[in-house]
Amino acid sequence: MSSMSQVKIIATIGPGTNTAAALKALLEAGANVARLNGSHADLEWHAATIKLLRKVVPQMPILLDVPGRKIRTGALEHEPCFQAGDSLVLTTSPDHNGHFKVPVSYPNLHEDLSPGDTILADDGQLRFTVESVVDRDIVCRAEAAGTLRSRKGINCPGVTLRTAMVTERDRGMLAFAKEHGVDFVGISFVESPDHVHTIRAAIGAASPRIVAKIETPDALEHLADIIAVSDAIMIDRGDLAVETNLYGIALLQKRILTAARQANKPAIVATEMLHSMITSPVPTKAEVTDITNAVLDGAAAVMLSGETAVGQFPAAAVATMRQIADRASAHLQSMLDQNGSREEFSVPQAVGDAIALICRRLPVTKIVAITIAGYAARTVAMHMPRQPILAVSNDPIAARSFHMLPGTEGIYVDIPFVRTSTDHIPKCLEALWRSGKLLDEDLVLVTSVGYPRSGNRMNLIQTHNIADLRESLGWVSMPHRSVGPALTMMAVPVETPMTRL
């Protein structure tokens, strides 16, 4: 399966897929990004899985979801079943296992709830009403029959919870992510740009990059500001539907995707996209429609959770999602061919619009975005060109992260990028040619920044016939061209004072 598919697929790795054979099958089926859910398993398991991922699928970026302010049930020895009207006791005391009381992860939940409050569990599938609060116990009435299982999310819509913005557990997990070279961290229940700034300060480095999860009314109120300070966003439809309104979730998804696209930031759509394929080898028609609409609305990536973590058909779920997403992408391309470019807001936006127009008017075969941190690659990718994008950086960690962008392959080059000339541009093109990424018959469009100064980004467009460029610059063909040291994916950071493109 080509790594250059337009819409990226994020596959959650769990006990059903943390083997070399399973990871290779996910990659071959079309997965682009590996996700680890920090709410499940322990750090020892995550460390071993990260090591396995780096060995088996080193080109895959890793996204680690940090629990953040998410409240969950504990690891239950007994998962209680109940009927409508039955009483169930939640407790903030950790000394219970589900036989008599169900422990929850937020130690002060009993202080924030009052009789009459509503508690939702398992993405809103279970509903309880608080009848009384006694010491650390929350006595609830079940509104419908069900089973409360281990590690399931707890939501209290309409209740202000006094959870810390960044918990000590979060700080420990962020340090773990940084130590193990994770590419992205997903932050739950982000409610303001200050929350993102606090997480970035806790990380204290350019990587891991931050994926802000949009899940609450407060996040929607500050949506543009959160998107502006995040590297990507995730629409977590499970908690978002519970915290807002289930019946408006599709419209909220469209609103969030539009805002992300206008800001040139990748957006991930998550939760139950192929839920039926946890136990079935084929999807429902509604799921096919759901994925299709997410792609048409501008999703940069779609995510599988239980389908690949614990499902019976993980590779089939990825292959199914890939087929649906690719068909939707092809339809989107035909729509973009007929529509004009979007409104221009800035020089880089205008350059991005010009690139989109050139790529639809000329027989361009590939786009090369020469960038350090990824601004140029992100801006081009959000215009959804049909041509594959080769995003070239001399920062190896940044280069790997570009695999999150739609239609984009991140490539690391060991070439200095200079301020005072554009000499590094032909050197990058030569490196791509020598590695076989560019062929003599390619007509490429190149974008970068020339002579960068503060605020000066992505101001250069070039088109080149590679055969002509090779002849003009005297590139000497080498036998058995293959990806060599100049084009390698490395796991060590490279610090550079260069202005970020």
C-alpha positions in Angstrom: 0.0 0.0 0.0 1.4 3.4 -1.0 2.4 5.7 1.8 1.2 8.6 -0.3 -2.5 8.1 0.1 -4.3 11.4 0.5 -6.0 10.8 3.9 -4.0 9.2 6.6 -5.2 6.3 8.8 -4.3 6.2 12.4 -4.4 2.7 13.9 -4.5 2.2 17.7 -2.1 -0.5 18.8 -3.3 -2.9 21.5 -3.1 -6.5 22.7 -4.4 -7.6 19.4 -1.8 -5.9 17.3 1.4 -5.5 19.3 3.3 -8.2 17.4 5.7 -7.8 14.4 3.4 -9.7 12.1 0.3 -7.7 13.1 2.2 -4.4 12.7 3.4 -5.3 9.2 -0.1 -6.3 8.3 -1.5 -3.0 9.4 1.2 -1.1 7.4 0.5 -3.2 4.3 -3.3 -2.6 4.7 -2.7 1.1 4.6 -2.1 2.4 8.1 0.1 5.5 8.4 0.3 6.4 12.1 0.4 4.2 15.2 -1.6 5.3 18.2 -1.1 4.2 21.8 -3.8 4.9 24.4 -2.1 6.0 27.6 -5.3 5.2 29.6 -4.7 1.5 29.1 -1.8 -0.7 30.0 1.3 0.5 31.9 4.3 2.4 30.9 6.4 -0.8 30.6 4.0 -2.1 28.0 4.0 1.1 26.1 7.8 1.3 26.2 8.0 -2.3 24.8 5.5 -1.5 22.1 7.3 1.7 21.1 10.5 -0.3 20.8 8.7 -2.8 18.6 7.2 -0.1 16.4 10.5 1.5 15.8 12.0 -1.8 14.8 9.2 -3.1 12.6 7.7 0.0 11.1 10.3 2.8 11.7 8.6 5.2 9.2 5.4 5.3 11.2 4.9 8.3 13.5 3.7 7.4 17.0 0.8 9.2 18.7 0.5 8.7 22.4 -2.8 9.7 24.0 -2.3 11.3 27.4 -5.3 10.8 29.7 -5.3 14.4 30.9 -8.5 15.4 32.6 -10.3 12.2 31.4 -12.1 10.4 34.2 -12.3 6.6 33.9 -13.4 3.6 35.9 -10.6 1.6 37.5 -9.4 -1.9 36.6 -12.3 -4.0 37.8 -12.1 -7.5 39.0 -15.9 -7.6 38.7 -17.8 -5.6 36.1 -21.2 -5.0 37.5 -24.4 -5.6 35.5 -27.6 -3.8 36.4 -31.1 -3.1 35.3 -33.0 0.2 35.0 -33.7 1.5 38.5 -30.9 -0.4 40.2 -28.4 1.3 42.5 -24.7 1.5 41.7 -22.0 3.0 43.9 -19.1 4.9 42.4 -16.3 5.7 44.8 -13.1 7.8 44.8 -11.6 5.3 47.2 -9.1 3.1 45.4 -9.7 0.2 47.7 -12.5 -1.4 45.6 -12.6 -3.7 42.6 -16.2 -3.5 41.4 -17.8 -6.2 43.6 -19.5 -3.6 45.8 -18.3 -0.3 44.6 -16.7 0.9 41.3 -13.6 3.1 41.7 -13.0 6.1 39.5 -9.7 7.8 38.6 -10.5 11.4 39.7 -10.0 11.4 43.5 -12.2 14.5 44.2 -15.3 13.5 42.1 -17.4 13.1 45.2 -16.8 16.8 46.1 -18.0 18.1 42.8 -21.2 16.2 42.5 -24.6 16.7 44.1 -27.9 14.7 44.1 -29.7 15.1 40.8 -26.5 15.4 38.7 -26.2 13.2 35.6 -23.3 10.8 35.1 -22.6 9.3 31.7 -20.3 6.4 31.1 -18.8 4.5 28.1 -19.2 7.3 25.6 -22.7 8.0 26.8 -24.1 4.5 26.4 -24.7 4.3 30.1 -26.6 6.9 32.1 -26.9 7.4 35.9 -28.5 9.9 38.2 -26.8 10.8 41.5 -29.1 10.0 44.4 -26.7 10.9 47.3 -23.1 11.5 48.1 -21.8 9.8 51.3 -18.2 10.5 52.2 -16.3 9.3 49.1 -19.2 7.2 47.7 -21.5 8.4 45.0 -24.8 6.5 45.1 -26.3 6.4 41.6 -29.5 5.1 40.0 -29.2 3.4 36.6 -31.5 4.9 34.0 -31.2 1.8 31.7 -29.8 -1.7 31.8 -26.1 -2.3 31.1 -22.7 -3.3 32.3 -20.1 -0.9 33.6 -16.7 -2.2 32.4 -13.0 -1.4 33.3 -11.3 1.7 32.1 -14.5 3.3 30.6 -14.8 7.0 30.4 -16.9 9.0 32.9 -18.6 12.3 31.9 -20.6 14.7 34.1 -22.2 17.1 31.6 -23.1 20.5 33.1 -20.9 19.9 36.2 -17.8 22.0 36.7 -15.0 19.6 37.8 -12.1 21.0 39.6 -9.5 18.7 38.0 -6.0 20.0 37.6 -5.2 21.3 34.1 -2.1 19.1 34.0 -1.9 16.3 36.5 1.3 14.8 37.9 0.4 11.6 36.0 0.3 13.7 32.8 3.7 15.2 33.5 5.1 11.8 34.0 3.6 10.5 30.8 4.9 13.6 28.8 8.4 12.9 30.2 8.0 9.3 29.1 6.8 10.3 25.6 9.8 12.7 25.2 12.3 10.1 26.5 11.0 7.4 24.1 11.0 9.6 21.0 7.2 9.7 20.6 6.2 12.0 17.7 2.8 13.3 18.9 1.0 13.4 22.2 -2.8 13.6 22.2 -4.1 15.8 25.1 -7.6 15.1 26.4 -10.2 17.7 27.3 -8.2 20.7 26.1 -10.4 23.8 26.9 -8.1 26.8 26.1 -4.9 27.8 24.4 -3.4 28.2 27.9 -3.8 24.5 28.4 -1.8 23.8 25.2 0.9 26.3 26.3 1.1 24.6 29.7 1.6 21.2 28.0 4.2 22.6 25.6 6.1 24.1 28.5 6.0 20.8 30.3 7.4 19.1 27.2 10.1 21.8 26.9 11.0 20.9 23.3 9.7 21.0 19.8 8.8 17.3 20.0 6.6 15.5 20.8 4.1 17.7 18.8 0.7 18.4 20.4 -2.6 17.0 19.1 -5.4 18.9 21.0 -8.5 16.8 21.5 -11.7 18.8 21.0 -14.2 17.3 23.4 -16.0 20.0 25.4 -18.2 23.2 25.0 -15.2 25.2 26.3 -13.0 23.8 23.5 -15.6 24.9 20.9 -15.8 28.4 22.4 -12.0 28.8 22.1 -11.7 26.6 19.0 -9.7 29.0 16.7 -7.3 29.9 19.5 -6.7 26.2 20.4 -6.1 25.3 16.7 -3.7 28.2 16.4 -1.3 27.0 19.1 -1.6 23.2 18.4 0.2 21.2 15.9 -2.9 19.2 15.0 -6.4 18.6 16.5 -8.5 15.5 17.1 -12.3 15.5 17.0 -13.0 12.9 19.8 -16.7 12.4 18.9 -17.3 10.1 21.9 -16.7 12.6 24.6 -17.8 15.6 22.4 -21.2 14.0 21.9 -21.6 13.3 25.6 -20.4 16.8 26.7 -22.5 18.7 24.1 -25.4 17.0 22.2 -25.4 13.7 20.4 -27.8 15.0 17.7 -25.6 17.9 16.7 -22.3 16.0 16.5 -22.2 15.8 12.7 -22.6 19.5 12.4 -19.9 20.2 15.1 -17.6 17.9 13.2 -18.1 20.0 10.0 -17.5 23.2 11.9 -14.3 22.0 13.5 -12.9 20.6 10.2 -13.6 23.9 8.4 -11.8 25.8 11.2 -8.8 23.5 11.0 -8.6 23.6 7.2 -8.7 27.4 7.2 -5.8 27.4 9.7 -3.9 24.9 7.7 -3.8 22.5 10.6 -4.4 18.7 10.2 -7.6 17.4 11.9 -8.2 13.8 12.9 -11.7 12.4 13.1 -12.0 9.6 15.8 -14.5 7.3 17.6 -16.5 4.4 16.2 -15.7 5.0 12.6 -15.7 1.2 11.9 -17.1 0.0 15.3 -18.9 -2.9 13.8 -15.7 -4.3 12.5 -14.5 -5.1 16.0 -16.6 -8.3 15.6 -17.6 -8.3 11.9 -15.4 -8.6 8.8 -17.5 -6.0 6.9 -18.6 -2.5 7.8 -22.2 -1.1 7.9 -23.4 1.3 5.2 -23.6 4.1 7.9 -19.9 3.6 8.7 -18.9 3.8 5.0 -21.0 7.0 4.7 -19.4 8.4 7.9 -15.8 8.0 6.7 -16.7 9.3 3.3 -18.2 12.5 4.7 -15.3 13.0 7.0 -12.9 13.0 4.1 -15.1 15.2 2.0 -15.3 17.7 4.8 -11.5 17.9 5.0 -10.3 15.4 7.5 -6.5 14.9 7.2 -6.7 11.6 9.1 -9.3 9.1 10.3 -8.7 6.9 13.3 -9.4 3.4 14.4 -9.5 2.6 18.1 -10.9 -0.7 19.3 -11.1 -1.9 15.7 -7.3 -2.4 15.7 -6.5 -2.5 19.4 -8.7 -5.4 20.4 -10.8 -6.2 17.3 -11.0 -9.5 15.6 -10.2 -8.1 12.1 -7.6 -5.3 12.6 -5.9 -5.5 9.1 -9.3 -5.8 7.4 -10.5 -2.8 9.3 -7.5 -0.7 8.0 -7.9 -2.0 4.5 -11.6 -1.2 4.5 -11.0 2.3 5.8 -8.2 2.8 3.2 -10.6 1.8 0.3 -13.3 4.1 1.5 -11.0 7.0 2.2 -9.2 6.7 -1.2 -12.5 6.6 -3.1 -13.7 9.7 -1.2 -10.4 11.4 -1.9 -10.7 10.8 -5.6 -14.2 12.3 -5.5 -12.9 15.3 -3.6 -10.2 15.8 -6.2 -12.8 16.0 -8.9 -14.8 18.5 -6.9 -11.6 20.7 -6.3 -10.9 20.6 -10.1 -14.3 22.3 -10.7 -14.1 24.8 -7.8 -12.0 27.9 -7.4 -9.3 28.3 -4.8 -10.1 29.5 -1.3 -10.0 33.2 -0.2 -6.5 34.6 0.2 -5.5 35.7 3.7 -1.7 36.1 3.5 1.3 35.7 1.2 1.8 32.0 2.2 -1.9 31.4 1.7 -1.7 33.0 -1.7 1.3 31.0 -2.6 -0.6 27.9 -1.4 -3.5 28.8 -3.6 -1.2 29.4 -6.5 0.5 26.0 -6.0 -3.0 24.4 -6.0 -3.8 26.2 -9.3 -0.5 25.4 -11.0 -0.8 21.7 -10.0 -4.2 21.5 -11.6 -3.2 23.4 -14.8 0.3 21.8 -15.5 1.2 18.1 -15.7 3.1 18.4 -12.4 3.9 14.9 -11.1 5.3 15.7 -7.6 5.5 18.6 -5.2 8.6 19.2 -3.1 8.2 21.3 0.0 11.6 22.2 1.4 10.9 23.1 5.1 12.4 22.7 8.5 9.4 22.5 10.9 6.8 21.8 8.2 4.9 25.1 7.6 5.3 24.9 3.9 4.4 21.2 3.8 1.3 21.8 6.0 0.1 24.7 3.9 0.4 22.8 0.6 -1.1 19.6 2.1 -4.2 21.4 3.3 -5.0 22.5 -0.3 -5.4 18.8 -1.1 -3.4 18.6 -4.3 -3.6 15.3 -6.2 0.2 15.1 -6.6 2.2 13.4 -3.8 4.1 15.8 -1.6 7.7 15.2 -0.7 8.3 17.2 2.5 12.1 17.6 2.9 13.6 18.7 6.2 17.0 18.6 7.9 15.3 18.0 11.2 14.8 14.2 11.4 12.0 14.3 14.0 10.1 16.9 12.0 10.5 14.9 8.9 8.9 11.8 10.5 6.0 13.9 11.8 5.2 15.0 8.2 3.7 11.6 7.6 0.6 12.8 9.5 -0.1 15.3 6.8 -2.5 14.2 4.0 -0.8 13.0 0.8 2.7 13.7 2.3 5.9 11.7 2.8 8.4 13.2 5.2 12.1 12.9 4.1 15.2 13.8 6.2 18.2 15.2 4.4 21.6 15.8 6.0 22.0 19.2 4.2 22.4 22.6 5.9 19.6 25.1 5.1 21.1 28.6 4.8 19.6 32.1 5.2 21.8 33.9 2.7 21.1 31.9 -0.4 18.9 29.3 -2.0 21.8 26.9 -2.7 20.3 24.2 -0.5 17.3 23.8 -2.8 19.1 22.2 -5.8 21.1 20.1 -3.3 17.9 18.8 -1.8 16.5 18.0 -5.3 19.7 16.2 -6.2 19.5 14.1 -3.1 15.9 13.2 -3.9 17.0 12.3 -7.5 19.9 10.2 -6.3 17.6 8.3 -3.9 15.0 7.5 -6.6 12.3 9.8 -5.1 12.5 12.0 -8.2 12.9 10.5 -11.7 14.1 12.1 -14.9 10.6 12.2 -16.3 9.2 14.1 -13.3 7.9 17.7 -13.6 8.2 18.9 -10.0 6.9 22.0 -8.3 9.2 23.2 -5.5 8.2 25.5 -2.7 10.3 26.9 0.1 11.3 30.2 1.7 14.0 32.4 0.1 16.2 34.6 2.4 14.0 34.1 5.5 13.4 37.0 7.9 10.9 37.3 10.7 7.4 36.5 9.5 8.7 35.7 6.0 7.5 32.1 5.1 7.0 30.1 2.0 7.6 32.9 -0.6 9.2 30.8 -3.4 7.8 28.6 -6.1 9.8 26.9 -8.8 9.0 24.3 -11.4 11.6 22.0 -12.9 11.8 19.2 -15.4 14.2 16.8 -13.6 15.9 15.7 -16.8 16.7 19.3 -17.7 17.8 20.1 -14.2 20.1 17.1 -14.1 21.7 18.1 -17.3 22.0 21.8 -16.4 23.6 21.1 -13.0 25.7 18.2 -14.1 24.3 15.6 -11.8 26.2 12.4 -12.5 24.2 9.2 -12.4 25.3 6.6 -10.0 24.6 2.9 -10.5 21.9 1.1 -8.4 20.4 4.3 -7.0 18.8 3.7 -3.6 17.9 5.6 -0.5 21.3 6.3 1.1 22.7 8.3 4.0 21.5 11.6 2.6 17.8 10.4 2.9 17.3 8.5 6.1 14.8 8.6 9.0 16.7 9.2 12.2 15.4 9.1 15.8 17.7 11.8 17.3 16.8 15.5 17.3 18.8 18.1 15.4 18.8 21.6 16.9 19.0 24.4 14.4 18.8 28.2 14.8 17.2 28.5 11.3 14.0 30.4 11.0 11.1 27.8 10.9 9.5 27.6 7.5 
